[in-house]
Amino acid sequence: MFDDEPAAKKNVQDFPANLVDMSVEHLRDYISDLNAEIARVEGEITKKQAASSAADAFFK
């Protein structure tokens, strides 16, 4: 793999994961992945709200 290639995206669709079988390190990685997904979703919400607000302002 080359340094300029994007890292493979992890699949957070595996939620909820079986936490019992995960090590502490993997649990921390899982939390990090979930936080990244939350941030991604919040960003998408922000974009959609901005688009909706712009459309509302245009049609007033």
C-alpha positions as CSV (number, residue, x, y, z in Angstrom):
1,M,0.0,0.0,0.0
2,F,1.3,3.5,-0.9
3,D,1.4,6.4,1.6
4,D,-0.8,8.5,-0.6
5,E,-3.6,5.9,-0.8
6,P,-6.5,6.6,1.6
7,A,-6.9,4.1,4.4
8,A,-9.6,1.5,4.0
9,K,-12.8,2.7,5.7
10,K,-13.9,0.6,8.6
11,N,-17.4,-0.7,8.6
12,V,-19.3,0.8,11.5
13,Q,-22.3,-1.1,10.3
14,D,-21.1,-3.9,12.6
15,F,-22.7,-1.9,15.4
16,P,-23.4,-3.2,18.0
17,A,-20.2,-5.2,18.2
18,N,-19.7,-8.1,20.6
19,L,-17.8,-6.2,23.2
20,V,-17.1,-9.3,25.4
21,D,-14.6,-10.7,23.0
22,M,-12.7,-7.4,22.4
23,S,-9.5,-6.4,24.1
24,V,-9.1,-3.1,25.8
25,E,-7.1,-1.8,22.9
26,H,-9.8,-2.9,20.4
27,L,-12.5,-1.4,22.6
28,R,-10.7,1.9,22.5
29,D,-10.3,1.6,18.7
30,Y,-14.0,0.9,18.5
31,I,-14.8,4.0,20.5
32,S,-12.6,6.0,18.2
33,D,-14.3,4.6,15.1
34,L,-17.7,5.4,16.5
35,N,-16.7,8.9,17.4
36,A,-15.4,9.4,13.9
37,E,-18.7,8.2,12.5
38,I,-20.6,10.5,14.8
39,A,-18.6,13.4,13.6
40,R,-19.2,12.4,10.0
41,V,-22.9,12.2,10.5
42,E,-23.0,15.5,12.4
43,G,-21.2,17.1,9.5
44,E,-23.8,15.7,7.1
45,I,-26.6,17.0,9.3
46,T,-25.0,20.5,9.3
47,K,-24.7,20.4,5.5
48,K,-28.3,19.4,5.1
49,Q,-29.5,22.1,7.5
50,A,-27.6,24.7,5.7
51,A,-29.1,23.6,2.4
52,S,-32.5,23.7,3.9
53,S,-32.0,27.1,5.4
54,A,-30.7,28.4,2.0
55,A,-33.8,27.0,0.2
56,D,-36.1,28.5,2.8
57,A,-34.5,31.9,2.4
58,F,-34.7,31.7,-1.3
59,F,-38.4,30.9,-1.4
60,K,-39.5,33.5,1.1
